Structures are given as structure tokens and as C-alpha cells.
């Protein structure tokens, strides 16, 4: 039985900028690093909670930034209070523009991007939302 999301993986063009964003701004912790057989850094694991991680794959080439035709669409992070979360992220250096929106599913959402342009949805599940009712 599937019980949740184990991790999501990104290729990143600048590991230090990505660590600054995911750890410094979003507040995740680096869990561990894996190295390939040649001793080169292969993957950096970031811990979100007990069973959820983000994998960062340092990429030596140039990545096309932003939302394009890649199959990856976005990462959704659940928050308990979207306004308070945005206030905290702003204090950590994230530029906040605009206000959260209430989606067609009945939840509040706010969109941000990481240094490589990957889209991240911050979502507060509301008691009357389709997810809460399902």
C-alpha cells in the first residue's frame, strides 16, 4: 500500500544556492550525501520530516531554468497556516509578492520557485476543501 511521497528529485545548477534556498529559507535540514564510485558528489538528501526527503543532484552542465516541457510539474508542500508561513519565509529572505489564493479545491495556495525555476506550491488544507472531504 502506498502511504505517501518518499522524495522528489531535482537536478540543480548551483548546489550552494539550492542549499541556501531549501535549508536557509524553507528550513529543511541536510540529511546526508552520497558519492559515486569515483568519489564525486552524486546526491544531497534534504530531510522534510520523518519519511519525506528532497534529493538534489548537482549538475555540471547548464540547465534550462523555469517551467517548460519537462515532465516535472511542481512540488506541493503542506503548511498549517499559509499567512504565518509566508511571513516566516519572508523573514528568511524569500521575496513574497501578492497574497495566497483559494483554489478550486477549496484550499489556500501560494506559488514560489527555487533557484533553478522549479515550481513549489505551498498549500493549506481547509476543512471544507475537496481533499478534507474525500
The first five atom37 places (N, CA, C, CB, O) and aatype in JSON, in Angstrom:
{
  "aatype": [20, 20, 20, 20, 20, 20, 20, 20, 20, 20, 20, 20, 20, 20, 20, 20, 20, 20, 20, 20, 20, 20, 20, 20, 20, 20, 20, 20, 20, 20, 20, 20, 20, 20, 20, 20, 20, 20, 20, 20, 20, 20, 20, 20, 20, 20, 20, 20, 20, 20, 20, 20, 20, 20, 20, 20, 20, 20, 20, 20, 20, 20, 20, 20, 20, 20, 20, 20, 20, 20, 20, 20, 20, 20, 20, 20, 20, 20, 20, 20, 20, 20, 20, 20, 20, 20, 20, 20, 20, 20, 20, 20, 20, 20, 20, 20, 20, 20, 20, 20, 20, 20, 20, 20, 20, 20, 20, 20, 20, 20, 20, 20, 20, 20, 20, 20, 20, 20, 20, 20, 20, 20, 20, 20, 20, 20, 20, 20, 20, 20, 20, 20, 20, 20],
  "atom_mask": [
    [1, 1, 1, 1, 1],
    [1, 1, 1, 1, 1],
    [1, 1, 1, 1, 1],
    [1, 1, 1, 1, 1],
    [1, 1, 1, 1, 1],
    [1, 1, 1, 1, 1],
    [1, 1, 1, 1, 1],
    [1, 1, 1, 1, 1],
    [1, 1, 1, 1, 1],
    [1, 1, 1, 1, 1],
    [1, 1, 1, 1, 1],
    [1, 1, 1, 1, 1],
    [1, 1, 1, 1, 1],
    [1, 1, 1, 1, 1],
    [1, 1, 1, 1, 1],
    [1, 1, 1, 1, 1],
    [1, 1, 1, 1, 1],
    [1, 1, 1, 1, 1],
    [1, 1, 1, 1, 1],
    [1, 1, 1, 1, 1],
    [1, 1, 1, 1, 1],
    [1, 1, 1, 1, 1],
    [1, 1, 1, 1, 1],
    [1, 1, 1, 1, 1],
    [1, 1, 1, 1, 1],
    [1, 1, 1, 1, 1],
    [1, 1, 1, 1, 1],
    [1, 1, 1, 1, 1],
    [1, 1, 1, 1, 1],
    [1, 1, 1, 1, 1],
    [1, 1, 1, 1, 1],
    [1, 1, 1, 1, 1],
    [1, 1, 1, 1, 1],
    [1, 1, 1, 1, 1],
    [1, 1, 1, 1, 1],
    [1, 1, 1, 1, 1],
    [1, 1, 1, 1, 1],
    [1, 1, 1, 1, 1],
    [1, 1, 1, 1, 1],
    [1, 1, 1, 1, 1],
    [1, 1, 1, 1, 1],
    [1, 1, 1, 1, 1],
    [1, 1, 1, 1, 1],
    [1, 1, 1, 1, 1],
    [1, 1, 1, 1, 1],
    [1, 1, 1, 1, 1],
    [1, 1, 1, 1, 1],
    [1, 1, 1, 1, 1],
    [1, 1, 1, 1, 1],
    [1, 1, 1, 1, 1],
    [1, 1, 1, 1, 1],
    [1, 1, 1, 1, 1],
    [1, 1, 1, 1, 1],
    [1, 1, 1, 1, 1],
    [1, 1, 1, 1, 1],
    [1, 1, 1, 1, 1],
    [1, 1, 1, 1, 1],
    [1, 1, 1, 1, 1],
    [1, 1, 1, 1, 1],
    [1, 1, 1, 1, 1],
    [1, 1, 1, 1, 1],
    [1, 1, 1, 1, 1],
    [1, 1, 1, 1, 1],
    [1, 1, 1, 1, 1],
    [1, 1, 1, 1, 1],
    [1, 1, 1, 1, 1],
    [1, 1, 1, 1, 1],
    [1, 1, 1, 1, 1],
    [1, 1, 1, 1, 1],
    [1, 1, 1, 1, 1],
    [1, 1, 1, 1, 1],
    [1, 1, 1, 1, 1],
    [1, 1, 1, 1, 1],
    [1, 1, 1, 1, 1],
    [1, 1, 1, 1, 1],
    [1, 1, 1, 1, 1],
    [1, 1, 1, 1, 1],
    [1, 1, 1, 1, 1],
    [1, 1, 1, 1, 1],
    [1, 1, 1, 1, 1],
    [1, 1, 1, 1, 1],
    [1, 1, 1, 1, 1],
    [1, 1, 1, 1, 1],
    [1, 1, 1, 1, 1],
    [1, 1, 1, 1, 1],
    [1, 1, 1, 1, 1],
    [1, 1, 1, 1, 1],
    [1, 1, 1, 1, 1],
    [1, 1, 1, 1, 1],
    [1, 1, 1, 1, 1],
    [1, 1, 1, 1, 1],
    [1, 1, 1, 1, 1],
    [1, 1, 1, 1, 1],
    [1, 1, 1, 1, 1],
    [1, 1, 1, 1, 1],
    [1, 1, 1, 1, 1],
    [1, 1, 1, 1, 1],
    [1, 1, 1, 1, 1],
    [1, 1, 1, 1, 1],
    [1, 1, 1, 1, 1],
    [1, 1, 1, 1, 1],
    [1, 1, 1, 1, 1],
    [1, 1, 1, 1, 1],
    [1, 1, 1, 1, 1],
    [1, 1, 1, 1, 1],
    [1, 1, 1, 1, 1],
    [1, 1, 1, 1, 1],
    [1, 1, 1, 1, 1],
    [1, 1, 1, 1, 1],
    [1, 1, 1, 1, 1],
    [1, 1, 1, 1, 1],
    [1, 1, 1, 1, 1],
    [1, 1, 1, 1, 1],
    [1, 1, 1, 1, 1],
    [1, 1, 1, 1, 1],
    [1, 1, 1, 1, 1],
    [1, 1, 1, 1, 1],
    [1, 1, 1, 1, 1],
    [1, 1, 1, 1, 1],
    [1, 1, 1, 1, 1],
    [1, 1, 1, 1, 1],
    [1, 1, 1, 1, 1],
    [1, 1, 1, 1, 1],
    [1, 1, 1, 1, 1],
    [1, 1, 1, 1, 1],
    [1, 1, 1, 1, 1],
    [1, 1, 1, 1, 1],
    [1, 1, 1, 1, 1],
    [1, 1, 1, 1, 1],
    [1, 1, 1, 1, 1],
    [1, 1, 1, 1, 1],
    [1, 1, 1, 1, 1],
    [1, 1, 1, 1, 1],
    [1, 1, 1, 1, 1]
  ],
  "atom_positions": [
    [[0.84, -1.19, 0.0], [0.0, 0.0, 0.0], [0.88, 1.25, 0.0], [-0.95, 0.0, 1.22], [1.86, 1.33, 0.74]],
    [[0.53, 2.19, -0.8], [1.27, 3.45, -0.86], [0.81, 4.32, 0.31], [1.04, 4.19, -2.23], [-0.39, 4.46, 0.56]],
    [[1.78, 4.88, 1.04], [1.43, 5.67, 2.22], [1.85, 7.13, 2.13], [2.05, 5.06, 3.42], [1.54, 7.9, 3.04]],
    [[2.53, 7.55, 1.08], [2.93, 8.95, 0.97], [4.02, 9.11, -0.07], [3.39, 9.49, 2.31], [4.3, 8.18, -0.82]],
    [[4.63, 10.25, -0.11], [5.72, 10.54, -1.03], [7.03, 10.38, -0.27], [5.59, 11.98, -1.65], [7.21, 10.98, 0.79]],
    [[7.94, 9.57, -0.8], [9.24, 9.37, -0.16], [10.2, 10.5, -0.42], [9.85, 8.08, -0.62], [10.83, 11.01, 0.51]],
    [[10.32, 10.91, -1.68], [11.16, 12.04, -2.03], [10.79, 12.55, -3.41], [12.65, 11.64, -1.99], [10.07, 11.91, -4.17]],
    [[11.3, 13.72, -3.7], [11.23, 14.29, -5.03], [12.66, 14.67, -5.38], [10.23, 15.52, -5.12], [13.41, 15.11, -4.51]],
    [[13.04, 14.51, -6.63], [14.43, 14.74, -7.04], [14.52, 15.88, -8.04], [15.03, 13.46, -7.63], [13.69, 16.02, -8.94]],
    [[15.57, 16.69, -7.87], [15.85, 17.8, -8.78], [17.31, 17.75, -9.21], [15.53, 19.16, -8.12], [18.19, 17.44, -8.41]],
    [[17.56, 18.05, -10.48], [18.92, 18.41, -10.9], [19.06, 19.89, -10.59], [19.18, 18.08, -12.45], [18.15, 20.67, -10.87]],
    [[20.19, 20.28, -10.01], [20.38, 21.68, -9.65], [21.65, 22.22, -10.29], [20.43, 21.85, -8.12], [22.67, 21.52, -10.35]],
    [[21.59, 23.45, -10.77], [22.73, 24.05, -11.45], [23.75, 24.63, -10.47], [22.25, 25.14, -12.38], [24.93, 24.74, -10.81]],
    [[23.32, 25.0, -9.28], [24.22, 25.58, -8.28], [23.82, 25.01, -6.92], [24.16, 27.16, -8.29], [22.84, 25.45, -6.32]],
    [[24.59, 24.03, -6.45], [24.24, 23.34, -5.21], [24.16, 24.31, -4.03], [25.25, 22.25, -4.92], [23.24, 24.21, -3.22]],
    [[25.11, 25.22, -3.91], [25.12, 26.14, -2.77], [23.88, 27.03, -2.76], [26.38, 27.0, -2.8], [23.29, 27.26, -1.7]],
    [[23.48, 27.53, -3.92], [22.26, 28.35, -3.99], [21.03, 27.52, -3.64], [22.09, 28.97, -5.4], [20.13, 28.0, -2.96]],
    [[20.99, 26.28, -4.1], [19.86, 25.4, -3.78], [19.81, 25.08, -2.3], [19.95, 24.11, -4.59], [18.73, 25.06, -1.71]],
    [[20.97, 24.83, -1.67], [21.0, 24.57, -0.23], [20.58, 25.81, 0.55], [22.41, 24.12, 0.21], [19.88, 25.71, 1.56]],
    [[21.0, 26.96, 0.07], [20.58, 28.22, 0.73], [19.06, 28.36, 0.69], [21.25, 29.46, 0.04], [18.44, 28.75, 1.69]],
    [[18.45, 28.03, -0.45], [17.01, 28.13, -0.6], [16.28, 27.08, 0.24], [16.62, 27.99, -2.07], [15.44, 27.42, 1.07]],
    [[16.6, 25.8, 0.02], [15.87, 24.72, 0.68], [16.15, 24.63, 2.17], [16.21, 23.41, 0.02], [15.24, 24.34, 2.95]],
    [[17.38, 24.88, 2.58], [17.72, 24.79, 4.01], [17.58, 26.16, 4.69], [19.15, 24.25, 4.2], [16.95, 26.27, 5.74]],
    [[18.19, 27.19, 4.09], [18.17, 28.51, 4.71], [16.82, 29.18, 4.72], [19.13, 29.38, 4.01], [16.44, 29.79, 5.72]],
    [[16.08, 29.08, 3.62], [14.78, 29.76, 3.53], [13.64, 28.84, 3.92], [14.56, 30.28, 2.12], [12.83, 29.19, 4.78]],
    [[13.56, 27.65, 3.3], [12.44, 26.75, 3.62], [12.64, 26.03, 4.93], [12.25, 25.74, 2.51], [11.67, 25.53, 5.51]],
    [[13.87, 25.95, 5.43], [14.12, 25.39, 6.76], [14.33, 23.89, 6.82], [13.0, 25.73, 7.63], [14.28, 23.31, 7.91]],
    [[14.56, 23.23, 5.67], [14.85, 21.8, 5.7], [16.28, 21.59, 6.17], [14.63, 21.15, 4.31], [17.08, 22.52, 6.17]],
    [[16.6, 20.38, 6.57], [17.94, 20.03, 7.05], [18.61, 19.07, 6.07], [17.88, 19.41, 8.46], [17.96, 18.19, 5.51]],
    [[19.91, 19.27, 5.88], [20.65, 18.29, 5.08], [20.76, 17.02, 5.88], [22.06, 18.83, 4.68], [21.21, 17.04, 7.02]],
    [[20.35, 15.89, 5.29], [20.35, 14.6, 5.98], [21.66, 13.86, 5.74], [19.16, 13.75, 5.53], [22.3, 13.4, 6.68]],
    [[22.06, 13.74, 4.48], [23.3, 13.05, 4.15], [23.64, 13.28, 2.68], [23.18, 11.53, 4.45], [22.84, 13.81, 1.91]],
    [[24.87, 12.86, 2.32], [25.34, 12.97, 0.94], [25.77, 11.6, 0.45], [26.51, 13.98, 0.83], [26.28, 10.78, 1.21]],
    [[25.55, 11.35, -0.84], [26.01, 10.13, -1.48], [27.03, 10.5, -2.55], [24.82, 9.32, -2.09], [26.9, 11.51, -3.23]],
    [[28.04, 9.64, -2.69], [29.11, 9.85, -3.66], [29.14, 8.69, -4.64], [30.48, 10.01, -2.95], [28.83, 7.56, -4.27]],
    [[29.52, 8.96, -5.88], [29.6, 7.89, -6.88], [30.9, 7.09, -6.68], [29.54, 8.48, -8.32], [31.68, 7.39, -5.78]],
    [[31.11, 6.1, -7.52], [32.29, 5.24, -7.39], [33.6, 5.98, -7.6], [32.2, 4.1, -8.37], [34.65, 5.5, -7.17]],
    [[33.56, 7.14, -8.24], [34.76, 7.95, -8.45], [35.0, 8.93, -7.31], [34.66, 8.7, -9.77], [35.95, 9.71, -7.34]],
    [[34.14, 8.88, -6.29], [34.28, 9.77, -5.14], [33.71, 11.16, -5.33], [35.71, 9.89, -4.78], [33.93, 12.05, -4.51]],
    [[32.97, 11.35, -6.42], [32.36, 12.65, -6.69], [30.98, 12.72, -6.04], [32.26, 12.91, -8.21], [30.27, 11.72, -5.95]],
    [[30.62, 13.93, -5.59], [29.3, 14.13, -5.0], [28.23, 13.78, -6.03], [29.12, 15.58, -4.5], [28.26, 14.27, -7.16]],
    [[27.28, 12.93, -5.63], [26.24, 12.46, -6.54], [24.88, 13.02, -6.14], [26.2, 10.93, -6.56], [24.18, 13.58, -6.98]],
    [[24.49, 12.86, -4.86], [23.17, 13.3, -4.39], [23.3, 13.89, -2.99], [22.15, 12.11, -4.4], [24.05, 13.38, -2.16]],
    [[22.58, 14.98, -2.75], [22.43, 15.53, -1.4], [20.98, 15.33, -1.0], [22.85, 17.06, -1.34], [20.07, 15.78, -1.68]],
    [[20.77, 14.64, 0.12], [19.42, 14.4, 0.64], [19.07, 15.47, 1.67], [19.32, 12.98, 1.27], [19.84, 15.75, 2.59]],
    [[17.89, 16.06, 1.51], [17.36, 17.02, 2.48], [16.15, 16.39, 3.15], [16.99, 18.37, 1.79], [15.28, 15.82, 2.48]],
    [[16.1, 16.5, 4.46], [15.0, 15.89, 5.21], [13.89, 16.91, 5.44], [15.51, 15.32, 6.56], [14.13, 18.0, 5.96]],
    [[12.67, 16.54, 5.04], [11.49, 17.38, 5.28], [10.86, 16.97, 6.6], [10.47, 17.26, 4.11], [10.57, 17.81, 7.45]],
    [[10.65, 15.67, 6.76], [10.15, 15.11, 8.03], [10.59, 13.65, 8.09], [8.57, 15.25, 8.14], [11.46, 13.24, 7.32]],
    [[10.01, 12.88, 8.96], [10.48, 11.52, 9.21], [10.69, 10.69, 7.95], [9.49, 10.82, 10.1], [11.71, 10.02, 7.82]],
    [[9.75, 10.72, 7.03], [9.82, 9.86, 5.85], [9.85, 10.59, 4.53], [8.68, 8.93, 5.86], [9.73, 9.95, 3.48]],
    [[10.0, 11.9, 4.53], [9.95, 12.67, 3.29], [11.25, 13.43, 3.07], [8.77, 13.63, 3.31], [11.76, 14.11, 3.96]],
    [[11.78, 13.3, 1.85], [13.07, 13.9, 1.51], [12.99, 14.59, 0.16], [14.17, 12.84, 1.51], [12.09, 14.33, -0.64]],
    [[13.95, 15.47, -0.08], [14.21, 16.04, -1.4], [15.63, 15.62, -1.76], [14.04, 17.62, -1.42], [16.55, 15.73, -0.94]],
    [[15.8, 15.13, -2.99], [17.13, 14.79, -3.49], [17.6, 15.9, -4.41], [17.12, 13.41, -4.22], [16.88, 16.29, -5.33]],
    [[18.8, 16.4, -4.19], [19.41, 17.38, -5.07], [20.57, 16.71, -5.8], [19.89, 18.64, -4.28], [21.5, 16.2, -5.17]],
    [[20.52, 16.71, -7.13], [21.58, 16.15, -7.95], [22.38, 17.3, -8.54], [21.0, 15.22, -9.08], [21.9, 17.97, -9.46]],
    [[23.6, 17.56, -8.05], [24.41, 18.63, -8.65], [24.66, 18.32, -10.13], [25.76, 18.8, -7.88], [25.02, 17.2, -10.49]],
    [[24.47, 19.31, -10.97], [24.6, 19.15, -12.41], [25.7, 20.06, -12.91], [23.26, 19.45, -13.13], [25.7, 21.26, -12.61]],
    [[26.62, 19.51, -13.66], [27.77, 20.28, -14.11], [27.5, 21.08, -15.38], [28.93, 19.37, -14.35], [28.21, 22.04, -15.67]],
    [[26.48, 20.7, -16.12], [26.14, 21.43, -17.34], [25.22, 22.59, -17.04], [25.5, 20.49, -18.36], [24.98, 22.93, -15.88]],
    [[24.71, 23.18, -18.09], [23.78, 24.29, -17.91], [22.35, 23.77, -18.01], [24.03, 25.4, -18.96], [22.01, 23.04, -18.94]],
    [[21.54, 24.15, -17.05], [20.13, 23.75, -17.05], [19.28, 24.88, -17.6], [19.66, 23.38, -15.63], [19.54, 26.05, -17.36]],
    [[18.26, 24.5, -18.36], [17.28, 25.48, -18.78], [16.38, 25.74, -17.58], [16.46, 24.99, -20.04], [15.76, 24.82, -17.06]],
    [[16.3, 26.98, -17.16], [15.54, 27.3, -15.96], [14.08, 27.54, -16.27], [16.12, 28.52, -15.27], [13.71, 27.93, -17.37]],
    [[13.26, 27.3, -15.26], [11.86, 27.63, -15.33], [10.98, 26.52, -15.83], [11.69, 28.8, -16.2], [11.44, 25.42, -16.15]],
    [[9.72, 26.82, -15.89], [8.69, 25.88, -16.29], [8.71, 25.74, -17.8], [7.29, 26.35, -15.8], [8.56, 26.72, -18.53]],
    [[8.91, 24.54, -18.28], [8.92, 24.31, -19.72], [8.26, 22.96, -20.02], [10.37, 24.35, -20.27], [7.29, 22.6, -19.36]],
    [[8.77, 22.24, -20.98], [8.15, 20.99, -21.39], [8.63, 19.78, -20.61], [8.41, 20.76, -22.84], [8.32, 18.64, -20.99]],
    [[9.38, 19.98, -19.52], [9.82, 18.85, -18.71], [8.6, 18.17, -18.09], [10.82, 19.31, -17.61], [7.56, 18.8, -17.9]],
    [[8.73, 16.89, -17.78], [7.61, 16.17, -17.21], [7.34, 16.58, -15.77], [7.86, 14.68, -17.27], [6.21, 16.47, -15.3]],
    [[8.36, 17.07, -15.06], [8.13, 17.54, -13.7], [7.23, 18.77, -13.75], [9.47, 17.86, -12.99], [7.48, 19.69, -14.54]],
    [[6.21, 18.8, -12.91], [5.29, 19.94, -12.88], [5.52, 20.83, -11.66], [3.86, 19.46, -12.9], [5.76, 22.03, -11.8]],
    [[5.43, 20.25, -10.46], [5.68, 21.04, -9.25], [5.74, 20.13, -8.04], [4.59, 22.11, -9.07], [5.33, 18.97, -8.08]],
    [[6.27, 20.69, -6.96], [6.3, 20.06, -5.65], [5.27, 20.79, -4.79], [7.74, 20.1, -5.0], [5.25, 22.02, -4.79]],
    [[4.43, 20.07, -4.08], [3.46, 20.68, -3.17], [3.89, 20.4, -1.74], [2.02, 20.15, -3.44], [4.06, 19.25, -1.35]],
    [[4.06, 21.47, -0.97], [4.39, 21.35, 0.45], [3.19, 21.8, 1.25], [5.66, 22.19, 0.81], [2.67, 22.9, 1.04]],
    [[2.74, 20.97, 2.17], [1.6, 21.31, 3.02], [2.05, 22.21, 4.16], [0.93, 20.05, 3.57], [3.12, 22.01, 4.74]],
    [[1.24, 23.21, 4.47], [1.52, 24.12, 5.58], [0.28, 24.21, 6.47], [1.93, 25.54, 5.06], [-0.83, 24.0, 5.99]],
    [[0.48, 24.5, 7.75], [-0.66, 24.58, 8.66], [-1.3, 25.96, 8.7], [-0.23, 24.19, 10.05], [-2.48, 26.08, 9.01]],
    [[-0.53, 27.02, 8.39], [-1.04, 28.39, 8.39], [-0.29, 29.13, 7.29], [-0.87, 29.1, 9.8], [0.87, 29.52, 7.48]],
    [[-0.93, 29.33, 6.16], [-0.23, 29.87, 5.0], [0.26, 31.29, 5.22], [-1.12, 29.84, 3.78], [1.36, 31.63, 4.79]],
    [[-0.52, 32.13, 5.89], [-0.09, 33.51, 6.12], [1.13, 33.55, 7.04], [-1.23, 34.33, 6.72], [2.08, 34.29, 6.78]],
    [[1.1, 32.78, 8.1], [2.23, 32.73, 9.02], [3.47, 32.15, 8.34], [1.88, 31.91, 10.26], [4.58, 32.63, 8.56]],
    [[3.28, 31.12, 7.52], [4.38, 30.52, 6.78], [5.03, 31.54, 5.86], [3.9, 29.32, 5.98], [6.26, 31.64, 5.81]],
    [[4.22, 32.31, 5.11], [4.77, 33.31, 4.21], [5.5, 34.4, 4.97], [3.65, 33.93, 3.37], [6.52, 34.91, 4.49]],
    [[5.01, 34.76, 6.13], [5.68, 35.76, 6.96], [7.06, 35.24, 7.39], [4.82, 36.1, 8.2], [8.04, 35.97, 7.33]],
    [[7.12, 33.99, 7.82], [8.39, 33.39, 8.24], [9.36, 33.28, 7.06], [8.15, 32.0, 8.85], [10.55, 33.57, 7.21]],
    [[8.87, 32.86, 5.89], [9.73, 32.75, 4.72], [10.25, 34.11, 4.28], [8.99, 32.08, 3.57], [11.4, 34.23, 3.84]],
    [[9.43, 35.12, 4.4], [9.85, 36.48, 4.08], [10.97, 36.93, 5.02], [8.66, 37.45, 4.17], [11.94, 37.55, 4.58]],
    [[10.84, 36.6, 6.3], [11.88, 36.95, 7.27], [13.2, 36.24, 6.97], [11.41, 36.6, 8.67], [14.27, 36.73, 7.34]],
    [[13.13, 35.08, 6.3], [14.33, 34.32, 5.94], [14.9, 34.75, 4.59], [14.02, 32.83, 5.91], [15.93, 34.23, 4.17]],
    [[14.25, 35.7, 3.91], [14.79, 36.23, 2.68], [14.04, 35.93, 1.41], [16.12, 35.76, 2.53], [14.5, 36.31, 0.33]],
    [[12.9, 35.26, 1.48], [12.13, 34.97, 0.28], [11.27, 36.18, -0.08], [11.25, 33.72, 0.48], [10.55, 36.71, 0.76]],
    [[11.35, 36.61, -1.32], [10.52, 37.73, -1.78], [9.08, 37.23, -1.95], [11.06, 38.32, -3.13], [8.82, 36.31, -2.73]],
    [[8.16, 37.84, -1.23], [6.74, 37.48, -1.29], [6.02, 38.55, -2.09], [6.12, 37.32, 0.15], [6.08, 39.74, -1.76]],
    [[5.34, 38.12, -3.14], [4.59, 39.05, -3.97], [3.16, 38.57, -4.06], [5.22, 39.18, -5.39], [2.89, 37.45, -4.49]],
    [[2.25, 39.4, -3.65], [0.84, 39.03, -3.71], [0.4, 38.24, -2.48], [0.56, 38.23, -4.96], [1.14, 38.1, -1.51]],
    [[-0.8, 37.74, -2.56], [-1.44, 37.03, -1.45], [-1.77, 35.6, -1.88], [-2.73, 37.77, -0.98], [-1.83, 35.31, -3.07]],
    [[-1.97, 34.71, -0.91], [-2.42, 33.36, -1.24], [-3.78, 33.41, -1.92], [-2.48, 32.47, 0.03], [-4.59, 34.3, -1.67]],
    [[-4.02, 32.44, -2.79], [-5.3, 32.31, -3.48], [-6.01, 31.06, -2.99], [-5.1, 32.26, -5.01], [-5.38, 30.1, -2.57]],
    [[-7.33, 31.09, -3.04], [-8.11, 29.9, -2.72], [-8.41, 29.19, -4.04], [-9.44, 30.25, -1.94], [-9.06, 29.75, -4.92]],
    [[-7.92, 27.95, -4.16], [-8.07, 27.2, -5.4], [-9.45, 26.59, -5.55], [-7.03, 26.12, -5.47], [-10.27, 26.65, -4.63]],
    [[-9.7, 26.01, -6.7], [-10.98, 25.36, -6.98], [-11.24, 24.18, -6.05], [-11.02, 24.9, -8.41], [-12.39, 23.76, -5.89]],
    [[-10.19, 23.65, -5.44], [-10.35, 22.54, -4.49], [-10.71, 23.04, -3.1], [-9.08, 21.72, -4.42], [-11.0, 22.23, -2.21]],
    [[-10.71, 24.38, -2.9], [-11.09, 24.96, -1.61], [-9.92, 25.22, -0.68], [-12.05, 24.06, -0.94], [-10.13, 25.66, 0.45]],
    [[-8.69, 24.96, -1.12], [-7.51, 25.18, -0.29], [-6.81, 26.47, -0.66], [-6.53, 24.0, -0.42], [-6.91, 26.94, -1.79]],
    [[-6.1, 27.05, 0.32], [-5.27, 28.22, 0.05], [-3.93, 27.75, -0.49], [-5.08, 29.08, 1.31], [-3.36, 26.77, -0.02]],
    [[-3.44, 28.48, -1.5], [-2.17, 28.13, -2.11], [-1.38, 29.38, -2.45], [-2.39, 27.27, -3.36], [-1.93, 30.45, -2.69]],
    [[-0.07, 29.2, -2.46], [0.84, 30.27, -2.85], [2.0, 29.59, -3.57], [1.34, 31.12, -1.59], [2.48, 28.54, -3.14]],
    [[2.44, 30.19, -4.66], [3.47, 29.59, -5.5], [4.8, 30.32, -5.36], [3.03, 29.58, -6.96], [4.85, 31.55, -5.35]],
    [[5.88, 29.53, -5.25], [7.23, 30.06, -5.23], [8.07, 29.23, -6.2], [7.84, 30.02, -3.77], [7.6, 28.22, -6.71]],
    [[9.3, 29.65, -6.45], [10.23, 28.87, -7.27], [11.57, 28.77, -6.56], [10.4, 29.5, -8.68], [11.95, 29.65, -5.79]],
    [[12.28, 27.68, -6.84], [13.62, 27.52, -6.29], [14.62, 28.2, -7.24], [13.98, 26.0, -6.1], [14.2, 28.75, -8.26]],
    [[15.93, 28.18, -6.92], [16.91, 28.87, -7.76], [16.97, 28.38, -9.21], [18.25, 28.74, -7.16], [17.43, 29.11, -10.08]],
    [[16.51, 27.15, -9.49], [16.51, 26.64, -10.85], [15.16, 26.83, -11.54], [16.88, 25.19, -10.85], [14.96, 26.33, -12.65]],
    [[14.24, 27.54, -10.89], [12.95, 27.81, -11.51], [11.91, 26.72, -11.31], [13.13, 28.04, -12.95], [10.84, 26.78, -11.92]],
    [[12.21, 25.72, -10.48], [11.23, 24.67, -10.2], [10.1, 25.24, -9.36], [11.88, 23.47, -9.49], [10.34, 25.94, -8.38]],
    [[8.88, 24.93, -9.76], [7.7, 25.48, -9.09], [7.38, 24.7, -7.82], [6.5, 25.48, -10.03], [7.4, 23.47, -7.82]],
    [[7.08, 25.43, -6.75], [6.71, 24.83, -5.47], [5.4, 25.47, -5.02], [7.84, 25.02, -4.39], [5.3, 26.69, -4.91]],
    [[4.42, 24.63, -4.75], [3.13, 25.09, -4.25], [3.11, 24.92, -2.74], [1.96, 24.31, -4.92], [3.36, 23.83, -2.23]],
    [[2.8, 25.98, -2.03], [2.56, 25.91, -0.59], [1.05, 25.83, -0.44], [3.18, 27.15, 0.19], [0.33, 26.69, -0.95]],
    [[0.55, 24.8, 0.27], [-0.9, 24.6, 0.35], [-1.35, 24.39, 1.79], [-1.31, 23.4, -0.5], [-0.78, 23.6, 2.53]],
    [[-2.38, 25.13, 2.16], [-3.05, 24.94, 3.44], [-4.37, 24.24, 3.17], [-3.25, 26.3, 4.2], [-5.26, 24.8, 2.52]],
    [[-4.5, 23.02, 3.68], [-5.73, 22.26, 3.52], [-6.81, 22.86, 4.41], [-5.51, 20.75, 3.85], [-6.63, 22.98, 5.62]],
    [[-7.93, 23.24, 3.8], [-9.03, 23.84, 4.55], [-10.08, 22.77, 4.89], [-9.68, 25.0, 3.74], [-10.26, 21.82, 4.13]],
    [[-10.78, 22.92, 6.03], [-11.74, 21.9, 6.47], [-12.85, 21.61, 5.46], [-12.37, 22.33, 7.76], [-13.37, 20.5, 5.44]],
    [[-13.21, 22.58, 4.64], [-14.28, 22.37, 3.66], [-13.75, 22.06, 2.25], [-15.16, 23.6, 3.61], [-14.52, 22.08, 1.29]],
    [[-12.47, 21.77, 2.13], [-11.87, 21.51, 0.83], [-12.24, 20.12, 0.32], [-10.34, 21.66, 0.9], [-12.69, 19.26, 1.08]],
    [[-12.03, 19.91, -0.97], [-12.3, 18.6, -1.55], [-11.39, 17.52, -0.93], [-12.1, 18.66, -3.07], [-11.82, 16.39, -0.73]],
    [[-10.11, 17.88, -0.64], [-9.21, 16.92, -0.03], [-9.7, 16.51, 1.36], [-7.79, 17.5, 0.06], [-9.66, 15.33, 1.72]],
    [[-10.15, 17.48, 2.15], [-10.62, 17.19, 3.51], [-11.89, 16.36, 3.48], [-10.86, 18.49, 4.29], [-12.11, 15.54, 4.37]],
    [[-12.72, 16.55, 2.48], [-13.99, 15.83, 2.37], [-13.81, 14.43, 1.79], [-14.98, 16.63, 1.52], [-14.69, 13.58, 1.92]],
    [[-12.68, 14.19, 1.14], [-12.51, 12.88, 0.46], [-12.13, 11.77, 1.42], [-11.45, 12.99, -0.63], [-11.95, 10.62, 1.0]]
  ]
}
